[in-house]
Amino acid sequence: MPPRKRADAVRNEQTLLAAAAEVFVRSGVDAPIREIAAEAGVGMGTIYRHFPTRADLVVAVYRHQVEACAEAGPQLLSEKDSPRQALRQWVDLFVDFLVTKHGLANALQSDSSGFEQLHAYFLERLGPVCDELLKASGIEDVQPYELMRGIGNLCIGRGDDARYDPRRLIALLLDGLLGA
C-alpha cells in the first residue's frame, strides 16, 4: 500500500487538477504546462512532481472530474427539495463534464487500452449514481446507461454548428422523462 499523502500535498494536487481542467477547457489538452502552472499559482516543477507526464495529468483530471460528478449525486439527493430536482441538477453537472472535457477523451483515445479502462471507470462510478437518482425520481423503466449515452450523444452533436444547443435538447429529453 502506498504511503498516505500529507493533507497539504492532497490540497496541492486538487488545486493542480482544478487548474488543469480549467486550462484544458480554455486551451485544449495540449496547452503548455506553464499555462497550467500559472493558473494553479505554482512552478512547473510542482506539476511534474505530481504528474511526471502529460498523460498522467490528463488521466488524473479525467478521474477527478468523474469523482466530482459521482459525489454530487448523493449530495444533491440530500439537499434538493425533490429527487427530480436532484436528477436535473446532476444531469447539468454531467453535461458540464461531457461538454467541457471532450478534449480529454480525444487525447486519451491514442492509448486505446488506457481509454477503455477510463471509460469502464466512468461507467462504474457514474452508472450507480445515475441509477440511484432515476429510482429516487420514480423512473424504473430507464437504464442509467441509456440516459447517460443519450445525453452523451446529444453533447457531441454540436460540432461547429452554433445553432445546435445540446442543453436545450437535453432539457427536452428530461421534460419528457420527468413529465415536465
Biotite code that builds the C-alpha atoms (Angstrom):
import biotite.structure as struc

atoms = struc.array([
    struc.Atom([0.000, 0.000, 0.000], chain_id="A", res_id=1, res_name="MET", atom_name="CA", element="C"),
    struc.Atom([1.493, 3.371, -0.994], chain_id="A", res_id=2, res_name="PRO", atom_name="CA", element="C"),
    struc.Atom([2.206, 5.856, 1.796], chain_id="A", res_id=3, res_name="PRO", atom_name="CA", element="C"),
    struc.Atom([-0.598, 8.249, 2.605], chain_id="A", res_id=4, res_name="ARG", atom_name="CA", element="C"),
    struc.Atom([-0.149, 11.793, 1.283], chain_id="A", res_id=5, res_name="LYS", atom_name="CA", element="C"),
    struc.Atom([0.043, 14.731, 3.654], chain_id="A", res_id=6, res_name="ARG", atom_name="CA", element="C"),
    struc.Atom([-3.039, 16.973, 3.721], chain_id="A", res_id=7, res_name="ALA", atom_name="CA", element="C"),
    struc.Atom([-1.172, 19.865, 2.090], chain_id="A", res_id=8, res_name="ASP", atom_name="CA", element="C"),
    struc.Atom([0.044, 17.590, -0.715], chain_id="A", res_id=9, res_name="ALA", atom_name="CA", element="C"),
    struc.Atom([-3.535, 16.438, -1.345], chain_id="A", res_id=10, res_name="VAL", atom_name="CA", element="C"),
    struc.Atom([-4.736, 20.085, -1.419], chain_id="A", res_id=11, res_name="ARG", atom_name="CA", element="C"),
    struc.Atom([-1.946, 20.995, -3.849], chain_id="A", res_id=12, res_name="ASN", atom_name="CA", element="C"),
    struc.Atom([-2.860, 18.103, -6.099], chain_id="A", res_id=13, res_name="GLU", atom_name="CA", element="C"),
    struc.Atom([-6.553, 19.091, -6.048], chain_id="A", res_id=14, res_name="GLN", atom_name="CA", element="C"),
    struc.Atom([-5.616, 22.684, -6.894], chain_id="A", res_id=15, res_name="THR", atom_name="CA", element="C"),
    struc.Atom([-3.470, 21.465, -9.793], chain_id="A", res_id=16, res_name="LEU", atom_name="CA", element="C"),
    struc.Atom([-6.260, 19.242, -11.110], chain_id="A", res_id=17, res_name="LEU", atom_name="CA", element="C"),
    struc.Atom([-8.814, 22.065, -10.970], chain_id="A", res_id=18, res_name="ALA", atom_name="CA", element="C"),
    struc.Atom([-6.390, 24.444, -12.695], chain_id="A", res_id=19, res_name="ALA", atom_name="CA", element="C"),
    struc.Atom([-5.526, 21.869, -15.365], chain_id="A", res_id=20, res_name="ALA", atom_name="CA", element="C"),
    struc.Atom([-9.218, 21.243, -16.026], chain_id="A", res_id=21, res_name="ALA", atom_name="CA", element="C"),
    struc.Atom([-9.817, 24.988, -16.489], chain_id="A", res_id=22, res_name="GLU", atom_name="CA", element="C"),
    struc.Atom([-6.860, 25.320, -18.839], chain_id="A", res_id=23, res_name="VAL", atom_name="CA", element="C"),
    struc.Atom([-7.882, 22.218, -20.804], chain_id="A", res_id=24, res_name="PHE", atom_name="CA", element="C"),
    struc.Atom([-11.345, 23.705, -21.301], chain_id="A", res_id=25, res_name="VAL", atom_name="CA", element="C"),
    struc.Atom([-9.934, 27.048, -22.387], chain_id="A", res_id=26, res_name="ARG", atom_name="CA", element="C"),
    struc.Atom([-6.881, 25.971, -24.392], chain_id="A", res_id=27, res_name="SER", atom_name="CA", element="C"),
    struc.Atom([-7.208, 22.248, -25.023], chain_id="A", res_id=28, res_name="GLY", atom_name="CA", element="C"),
    struc.Atom([-5.292, 19.308, -23.589], chain_id="A", res_id=29, res_name="VAL", atom_name="CA", element="C"),
    struc.Atom([-2.168, 20.319, -25.481], chain_id="A", res_id=30, res_name="ASP", atom_name="CA", element="C"),
    struc.Atom([-1.932, 23.605, -23.554], chain_id="A", res_id=31, res_name="ALA", atom_name="CA", element="C"),
    struc.Atom([1.559, 24.397, -22.284], chain_id="A", res_id=32, res_name="PRO", atom_name="CA", element="C"),
    struc.Atom([2.347, 23.141, -18.793], chain_id="A", res_id=33, res_name="ILE", atom_name="CA", element="C"),
    struc.Atom([3.453, 26.689, -17.898], chain_id="A", res_id=34, res_name="ARG", atom_name="CA", element="C"),
    struc.Atom([-0.136, 27.865, -18.528], chain_id="A", res_id=35, res_name="GLU", atom_name="CA", element="C"),
    struc.Atom([-1.423, 25.255, -16.064], chain_id="A", res_id=36, res_name="ILE", atom_name="CA", element="C"),
    struc.Atom([1.272, 26.222, -13.548], chain_id="A", res_id=37, res_name="ALA", atom_name="CA", element="C"),
    struc.Atom([0.286, 29.896, -13.842], chain_id="A", res_id=38, res_name="ALA", atom_name="CA", element="C"),
    struc.Atom([-3.405, 29.039, -13.394], chain_id="A", res_id=39, res_name="GLU", atom_name="CA", element="C"),
    struc.Atom([-2.565, 26.999, -10.271], chain_id="A", res_id=40, res_name="ALA", atom_name="CA", element="C"),
    struc.Atom([-0.091, 29.564, -8.941], chain_id="A", res_id=41, res_name="GLY", atom_name="CA", element="C"),
    struc.Atom([2.751, 27.054, -8.733], chain_id="A", res_id=42, res_name="VAL", atom_name="CA", element="C"),
    struc.Atom([6.017, 26.355, -10.508], chain_id="A", res_id=43, res_name="GLY", atom_name="CA", element="C"),
    struc.Atom([6.259, 23.883, -13.362], chain_id="A", res_id=44, res_name="MET", atom_name="CA", element="C"),
    struc.Atom([8.387, 21.603, -11.164], chain_id="A", res_id=45, res_name="GLY", atom_name="CA", element="C"),
    struc.Atom([5.438, 21.169, -8.810], chain_id="A", res_id=46, res_name="THR", atom_name="CA", element="C"),
    struc.Atom([3.286, 19.907, -11.660], chain_id="A", res_id=47, res_name="ILE", atom_name="CA", element="C"),
    struc.Atom([5.945, 17.466, -12.832], chain_id="A", res_id=48, res_name="TYR", atom_name="CA", element="C"),
    struc.Atom([6.470, 16.255, -9.272], chain_id="A", res_id=49, res_name="ARG", atom_name="CA", element="C"),
    struc.Atom([2.791, 15.301, -9.060], chain_id="A", res_id=50, res_name="HIS", atom_name="CA", element="C"),
    struc.Atom([2.310, 14.296, -12.715], chain_id="A", res_id=51, res_name="PHE", atom_name="CA", element="C"),
    struc.Atom([5.531, 13.243, -14.481], chain_id="A", res_id=52, res_name="PRO", atom_name="CA", element="C"),
    struc.Atom([3.895, 13.081, -17.932], chain_id="A", res_id=53, res_name="THR", atom_name="CA", element="C"),
    struc.Atom([1.082, 14.920, -19.695], chain_id="A", res_id=54, res_name="ARG", atom_name="CA", element="C"),
    struc.Atom([-0.781, 11.610, -19.951], chain_id="A", res_id=55, res_name="ALA", atom_name="CA", element="C"),
    struc.Atom([-0.589, 11.254, -16.151], chain_id="A", res_id=56, res_name="ASP", atom_name="CA", element="C"),
    struc.Atom([-2.099, 14.719, -15.791], chain_id="A", res_id=57, res_name="LEU", atom_name="CA", element="C"),
    struc.Atom([-4.853, 14.085, -18.359], chain_id="A", res_id=58, res_name="VAL", atom_name="CA", element="C"),
    struc.Atom([-5.838, 10.815, -16.671], chain_id="A", res_id=59, res_name="VAL", atom_name="CA", element="C"),
    struc.Atom([-5.821, 12.462, -13.227], chain_id="A", res_id=60, res_name="ALA", atom_name="CA", element="C"),
    struc.Atom([-8.025, 15.343, -14.451], chain_id="A", res_id=61, res_name="VAL", atom_name="CA", element="C"),
    struc.Atom([-10.456, 12.892, -16.042], chain_id="A", res_id=62, res_name="TYR", atom_name="CA", element="C"),
    struc.Atom([-10.668, 10.815, -12.852], chain_id="A", res_id=63, res_name="ARG", atom_name="CA", element="C"),
    struc.Atom([-11.006, 13.956, -10.721], chain_id="A", res_id=64, res_name="HIS", atom_name="CA", element="C"),
    struc.Atom([-13.948, 15.155, -12.812], chain_id="A", res_id=65, res_name="GLN", atom_name="CA", element="C"),
    struc.Atom([-15.637, 11.744, -12.727], chain_id="A", res_id=66, res_name="VAL", atom_name="CA", element="C"),
    struc.Atom([-15.272, 11.639, -8.941], chain_id="A", res_id=67, res_name="GLU", atom_name="CA", element="C"),
    struc.Atom([-16.748, 15.121, -8.547], chain_id="A", res_id=68, res_name="ALA", atom_name="CA", element="C"),
    struc.Atom([-19.771, 14.121, -10.639], chain_id="A", res_id=69, res_name="CYS", atom_name="CA", element="C"),
    struc.Atom([-20.157, 10.826, -8.731], chain_id="A", res_id=70, res_name="ALA", atom_name="CA", element="C"),
    struc.Atom([-20.009, 12.529, -5.338], chain_id="A", res_id=71, res_name="GLU", atom_name="CA", element="C"),
    struc.Atom([-22.537, 15.171, -6.390], chain_id="A", res_id=72, res_name="ALA", atom_name="CA", element="C"),
    struc.Atom([-25.399, 12.681, -6.879], chain_id="A", res_id=73, res_name="GLY", atom_name="CA", element="C"),
    struc.Atom([-25.958, 11.639, -3.260], chain_id="A", res_id=74, res_name="PRO", atom_name="CA", element="C"),
    struc.Atom([-25.266, 15.175, -2.064], chain_id="A", res_id=75, res_name="GLN", atom_name="CA", element="C"),
    struc.Atom([-27.921, 16.595, -4.395], chain_id="A", res_id=76, res_name="LEU", atom_name="CA", element="C"),
    struc.Atom([-30.421, 13.972, -3.278], chain_id="A", res_id=77, res_name="LEU", atom_name="CA", element="C"),
    struc.Atom([-29.953, 15.058, 0.328], chain_id="A", res_id=78, res_name="SER", atom_name="CA", element="C"),
    struc.Atom([-30.056, 18.817, -0.400], chain_id="A", res_id=79, res_name="GLU", atom_name="CA", element="C"),
    struc.Atom([-32.773, 19.280, -3.009], chain_id="A", res_id=80, res_name="LYS", atom_name="CA", element="C"),
    struc.Atom([-36.499, 19.518, -2.362], chain_id="A", res_id=81, res_name="ASP", atom_name="CA", element="C"),
    struc.Atom([-37.236, 16.590, -4.667], chain_id="A", res_id=82, res_name="SER", atom_name="CA", element="C"),
    struc.Atom([-35.327, 13.731, -6.288], chain_id="A", res_id=83, res_name="PRO", atom_name="CA", element="C"),
    struc.Atom([-36.395, 15.078, -9.687], chain_id="A", res_id=84, res_name="ARG", atom_name="CA", element="C"),
    struc.Atom([-34.696, 18.409, -8.947], chain_id="A", res_id=85, res_name="GLN", atom_name="CA", element="C"),
    struc.Atom([-31.608, 16.476, -7.866], chain_id="A", res_id=86, res_name="ALA", atom_name="CA", element="C"),
    struc.Atom([-31.675, 14.464, -11.108], chain_id="A", res_id=87, res_name="LEU", atom_name="CA", element="C"),
    struc.Atom([-31.988, 17.619, -13.220], chain_id="A", res_id=88, res_name="ARG", atom_name="CA", element="C"),
    struc.Atom([-29.096, 19.308, -11.448], chain_id="A", res_id=89, res_name="GLN", atom_name="CA", element="C"),
    struc.Atom([-26.943, 16.181, -11.633], chain_id="A", res_id=90, res_name="TRP", atom_name="CA", element="C"),
    struc.Atom([-27.613, 15.946, -15.363], chain_id="A", res_id=91, res_name="VAL", atom_name="CA", element="C"),
    struc.Atom([-26.446, 19.586, -15.653], chain_id="A", res_id=92, res_name="ASP", atom_name="CA", element="C"),
    struc.Atom([-23.189, 18.614, -13.906], chain_id="A", res_id=93, res_name="LEU", atom_name="CA", element="C"),
    struc.Atom([-22.878, 15.540, -16.106], chain_id="A", res_id=94, res_name="PHE", atom_name="CA", element="C"),
    struc.Atom([-23.353, 17.692, -19.214], chain_id="A", res_id=95, res_name="VAL", atom_name="CA", element="C"),
    struc.Atom([-20.717, 20.146, -17.963], chain_id="A", res_id=96, res_name="ASP", atom_name="CA", element="C"),
    struc.Atom([-18.341, 17.218, -17.597], chain_id="A", res_id=97, res_name="PHE", atom_name="CA", element="C"),
    struc.Atom([-19.131, 15.855, -21.056], chain_id="A", res_id=98, res_name="LEU", atom_name="CA", element="C"),
    struc.Atom([-19.110, 19.152, -22.940], chain_id="A", res_id=99, res_name="VAL", atom_name="CA", element="C"),
    struc.Atom([-16.053, 20.681, -21.342], chain_id="A", res_id=100, res_name="THR", atom_name="CA", element="C"),
    struc.Atom([-13.980, 17.531, -21.095], chain_id="A", res_id=101, res_name="LYS", atom_name="CA", element="C"),
    struc.Atom([-14.441, 16.061, -24.567], chain_id="A", res_id=102, res_name="HIS", atom_name="CA", element="C"),
    struc.Atom([-10.864, 17.039, -25.380], chain_id="A", res_id=103, res_name="GLY", atom_name="CA", element="C"),
    struc.Atom([-9.654, 14.790, -22.583], chain_id="A", res_id=104, res_name="LEU", atom_name="CA", element="C"),
    struc.Atom([-11.348, 11.786, -24.126], chain_id="A", res_id=105, res_name="ALA", atom_name="CA", element="C"),
    struc.Atom([-9.908, 12.626, -27.554], chain_id="A", res_id=106, res_name="ASN", atom_name="CA", element="C"),
    struc.Atom([-6.421, 12.866, -26.088], chain_id="A", res_id=107, res_name="ALA", atom_name="CA", element="C"),
    struc.Atom([-6.808, 9.556, -24.284], chain_id="A", res_id=108, res_name="LEU", atom_name="CA", element="C"),
    struc.Atom([-8.013, 7.623, -27.327], chain_id="A", res_id=109, res_name="GLN", atom_name="CA", element="C"),
    struc.Atom([-4.450, 7.431, -28.654], chain_id="A", res_id=110, res_name="SER", atom_name="CA", element="C"),
    struc.Atom([-3.873, 4.871, -25.870], chain_id="A", res_id=111, res_name="ASP", atom_name="CA", element="C"),
    struc.Atom([-6.843, 2.620, -26.556], chain_id="A", res_id=112, res_name="SER", atom_name="CA", element="C"),
    struc.Atom([-6.307, 0.279, -23.592], chain_id="A", res_id=113, res_name="SER", atom_name="CA", element="C"),
    struc.Atom([-5.940, 3.236, -21.204], chain_id="A", res_id=114, res_name="GLY", atom_name="CA", element="C"),
    struc.Atom([-9.013, 4.892, -22.683], chain_id="A", res_id=115, res_name="PHE", atom_name="CA", element="C"),
    struc.Atom([-11.033, 1.691, -22.338], chain_id="A", res_id=116, res_name="GLU", atom_name="CA", element="C"),
    struc.Atom([-10.018, 1.424, -18.675], chain_id="A", res_id=117, res_name="GLN", atom_name="CA", element="C"),
    struc.Atom([-11.047, 5.029, -18.017], chain_id="A", res_id=118, res_name="LEU", atom_name="CA", element="C"),
    struc.Atom([-14.318, 4.555, -19.857], chain_id="A", res_id=119, res_name="HIS", atom_name="CA", element="C"),
    struc.Atom([-15.042, 1.479, -17.731], chain_id="A", res_id=120, res_name="ALA", atom_name="CA", element="C"),
    struc.Atom([-14.180, 3.508, -14.623], chain_id="A", res_id=121, res_name="TYR", atom_name="CA", element="C"),
    struc.Atom([-16.514, 6.290, -15.822], chain_id="A", res_id=122, res_name="PHE", atom_name="CA", element="C"),
    struc.Atom([-19.405, 3.827, -16.231], chain_id="A", res_id=123, res_name="LEU", atom_name="CA", element="C"),
    struc.Atom([-18.610, 2.036, -12.974], chain_id="A", res_id=124, res_name="GLU", atom_name="CA", element="C"),
    struc.Atom([-18.633, 5.275, -10.953], chain_id="A", res_id=125, res_name="ARG", atom_name="CA", element="C"),
    struc.Atom([-21.421, 7.210, -12.656], chain_id="A", res_id=126, res_name="LEU", atom_name="CA", element="C"),
    struc.Atom([-23.833, 4.422, -13.600], chain_id="A", res_id=127, res_name="GLY", atom_name="CA", element="C"),
    struc.Atom([-24.848, 3.633, -9.999], chain_id="A", res_id=128, res_name="PRO", atom_name="CA", element="C"),
    struc.Atom([-25.229, 7.341, -9.197], chain_id="A", res_id=129, res_name="VAL", atom_name="CA", element="C"),
    struc.Atom([-27.485, 7.860, -12.202], chain_id="A", res_id=130, res_name="CYS", atom_name="CA", element="C"),
    struc.Atom([-29.429, 4.714, -11.257], chain_id="A", res_id=131, res_name="ASP", atom_name="CA", element="C"),
    struc.Atom([-29.958, 5.975, -7.701], chain_id="A", res_id=132, res_name="GLU", atom_name="CA", element="C"),
    struc.Atom([-31.222, 9.325, -8.997], chain_id="A", res_id=133, res_name="LEU", atom_name="CA", element="C"),
    struc.Atom([-33.553, 7.677, -11.519], chain_id="A", res_id=134, res_name="LEU", atom_name="CA", element="C"),
    struc.Atom([-35.028, 5.313, -8.930], chain_id="A", res_id=135, res_name="LYS", atom_name="CA", element="C"),
    struc.Atom([-35.422, 8.085, -6.351], chain_id="A", res_id=136, res_name="ALA", atom_name="CA", element="C"),
    struc.Atom([-37.295, 10.041, -9.039], chain_id="A", res_id=137, res_name="SER", atom_name="CA", element="C"),
    struc.Atom([-39.671, 7.112, -9.596], chain_id="A", res_id=138, res_name="GLY", atom_name="CA", element="C"),
    struc.Atom([-38.254, 6.218, -13.014], chain_id="A", res_id=139, res_name="ILE", atom_name="CA", element="C"),
    struc.Atom([-37.892, 2.441, -13.183], chain_id="A", res_id=140, res_name="GLU", atom_name="CA", element="C"),
    struc.Atom([-38.057, 1.793, -16.931], chain_id="A", res_id=141, res_name="ASP", atom_name="CA", element="C"),
    struc.Atom([-34.919, 3.715, -17.992], chain_id="A", res_id=142, res_name="VAL", atom_name="CA", element="C"),
    struc.Atom([-31.473, 2.204, -17.597], chain_id="A", res_id=143, res_name="GLN", atom_name="CA", element="C"),
    struc.Atom([-28.724, 4.575, -16.388], chain_id="A", res_id=144, res_name="PRO", atom_name="CA", element="C"),
    struc.Atom([-26.545, 3.656, -19.366], chain_id="A", res_id=145, res_name="TYR", atom_name="CA", element="C"),
    struc.Atom([-29.360, 4.580, -21.775], chain_id="A", res_id=146, res_name="GLU", atom_name="CA", element="C"),
    struc.Atom([-29.801, 8.012, -20.233], chain_id="A", res_id=147, res_name="LEU", atom_name="CA", element="C"),
    struc.Atom([-26.073, 8.744, -19.951], chain_id="A", res_id=148, res_name="MET", atom_name="CA", element="C"),
    struc.Atom([-25.426, 7.508, -23.506], chain_id="A", res_id=149, res_name="ARG", atom_name="CA", element="C"),
    struc.Atom([-28.326, 9.556, -24.883], chain_id="A", res_id=150, res_name="GLY", atom_name="CA", element="C"),
    struc.Atom([-27.086, 12.696, -23.123], chain_id="A", res_id=151, res_name="ILE", atom_name="CA", element="C"),
    struc.Atom([-23.557, 11.989, -24.325], chain_id="A", res_id=152, res_name="GLY", atom_name="CA", element="C"),
    struc.Atom([-24.732, 11.629, -27.915], chain_id="A", res_id=153, res_name="ASN", atom_name="CA", element="C"),
    struc.Atom([-26.604, 14.930, -27.707], chain_id="A", res_id=154, res_name="LEU", atom_name="CA", element="C"),
    struc.Atom([-23.481, 16.641, -26.337], chain_id="A", res_id=155, res_name="CYS", atom_name="CA", element="C"),
    struc.Atom([-21.233, 15.554, -29.194], chain_id="A", res_id=156, res_name="ILE", atom_name="CA", element="C"),
    struc.Atom([-23.714, 16.561, -31.881], chain_id="A", res_id=157, res_name="GLY", atom_name="CA", element="C"),
    struc.Atom([-22.848, 20.248, -31.890], chain_id="A", res_id=158, res_name="ARG", atom_name="CA", element="C"),
    struc.Atom([-19.589, 20.329, -33.821], chain_id="A", res_id=159, res_name="GLY", atom_name="CA", element="C"),
    struc.Atom([-19.212, 23.808, -35.283], chain_id="A", res_id=160, res_name="ASP", atom_name="CA", element="C"),
    struc.Atom([-22.946, 24.470, -35.601], chain_id="A", res_id=161, res_name="ASP", atom_name="CA", element="C"),
    struc.Atom([-23.718, 27.450, -33.350], chain_id="A", res_id=162, res_name="ALA", atom_name="CA", element="C"),
    struc.Atom([-27.441, 26.808, -33.850], chain_id="A", res_id=163, res_name="ARG", atom_name="CA", element="C"),
    struc.Atom([-27.192, 23.453, -32.123], chain_id="A", res_id=164, res_name="TYR", atom_name="CA", element="C"),
    struc.Atom([-27.774, 23.710, -28.372], chain_id="A", res_id=165, res_name="ASP", atom_name="CA", element="C"),
    struc.Atom([-27.296, 20.365, -26.637], chain_id="A", res_id=166, res_name="PRO", atom_name="CA", element="C"),
    struc.Atom([-28.547, 21.774, -23.324], chain_id="A", res_id=167, res_name="ARG", atom_name="CA", element="C"),
    struc.Atom([-31.901, 22.669, -24.869], chain_id="A", res_id=168, res_name="ARG", atom_name="CA", element="C"),
    struc.Atom([-32.283, 19.179, -26.308], chain_id="A", res_id=169, res_name="LEU", atom_name="CA", element="C"),
    struc.Atom([-31.289, 17.603, -23.015], chain_id="A", res_id=170, res_name="ILE", atom_name="CA", element="C"),
    struc.Atom([-33.858, 19.785, -21.226], chain_id="A", res_id=171, res_name="ALA", atom_name="CA", element="C"),
    struc.Atom([-36.481, 18.492, -23.678], chain_id="A", res_id=172, res_name="LEU", atom_name="CA", element="C"),
    struc.Atom([-35.348, 14.931, -23.008], chain_id="A", res_id=173, res_name="LEU", atom_name="CA", element="C"),
    struc.Atom([-35.641, 15.464, -19.249], chain_id="A", res_id=174, res_name="LEU", atom_name="CA", element="C"),
    struc.Atom([-39.033, 17.153, -19.618], chain_id="A", res_id=175, res_name="ASP", atom_name="CA", element="C"),
    struc.Atom([-40.271, 14.065, -21.448], chain_id="A", res_id=176, res_name="GLY", atom_name="CA", element="C"),
    struc.Atom([-38.661, 11.706, -18.941], chain_id="A", res_id=177, res_name="LEU", atom_name="CA", element="C"),
    struc.Atom([-39.816, 13.577, -15.846], chain_id="A", res_id=178, res_name="LEU", atom_name="CA", element="C"),
    struc.Atom([-43.153, 14.784, -17.187], chain_id="A", res_id=179, res_name="GLY", atom_name="CA", element="C"),
    struc.Atom([-42.258, 18.492, -17.355], chain_id="A", res_id=180, res_name="ALA", atom_name="CA", element="C"),
])
